[in-house]
């Protein structure tokens, strides 16, 4: 079972746009787990951290809520998340005493059933009281968050009304959460010469990370945005073929909207030898998410304008 694709399902459930406009092709990194879960929730990994405020606790210590935003938080007992199932939280907004986000539970294989819900509520110092809304299984309930020192998060989930759908439900109880980190990804191998610190507009200074997942029979390439500690802020859900080598990554404003987009060029290495170039372009949206248009990639590659970054940019200049 391909771990990359279950994590793709989780991330797409938590991001507003995911990787839209993607078709399938030969040897693409296909989703090997139920795709219906990907549409259960489609919520924003927002940039509202820039507008978020700090609060003062009863002890006089200020809480910087930004440290809890734009991260995928996993239950600290889910050591092989999501392959062995688990619980994931994303807090998308803390502003003016209000909090919003999403929570996703994944069952064990082989079915990998899911339940997902949004939460919204109020923040008072180090505590947030929320209600669950739009639960994908029709459950109702509450979640209470405790913001603990050293970027730790505690959540208490209570299901107040269970639906008739008993296939899957968010678990009840009090759980500790830690940020999902590169070190938690089984078989992750960093591609150091294609990993960079970069200023990506509303993201600020983040690390663009290139890597490969080497634990399975397939070897997909993966791309993330992380902080300097390796906490995963964004997953690009790459659609490049398996077993490719990354030749180049560049950050350019392709469509002239003032936002940095990303061009990736890979070399087909499926048979063990360096083959033809393959380009992919990810356009940054105003909310900070990135969209990959497979048809545009196909045009670039079919035309042969994919040998290097300058060639790709020259081709795209006539498109935008």
Secondary structure, DSSP 8 states (H G I E B T S, - for coil): --HHHHHHHHHHHHSSS-S-S----TTB----S-GGGGGT-------GGGT---EE-TTS-EE-GGGGBS--EEETT-TTTTTT-EEEEEEEEEETTEEEEEEEEE--TTT--EEEEEEEEEEETTEEEEEEES-TT--EEEEEEEEETTTEEEEEEEEEE--S--S-----EEEEEEE-BGGGSTTEEE-GGG-EEEE-GGG-EEEEEEEEE-SSSS--EEEEEE-TT-BEEEE----SBSSEEEEEEEEE-TTSSSS-EEEEEEEE-TTSS---EEEEEEEE-TTS-EEE-HHHHHHHHHHT--SSHHHHHHHHTTT-
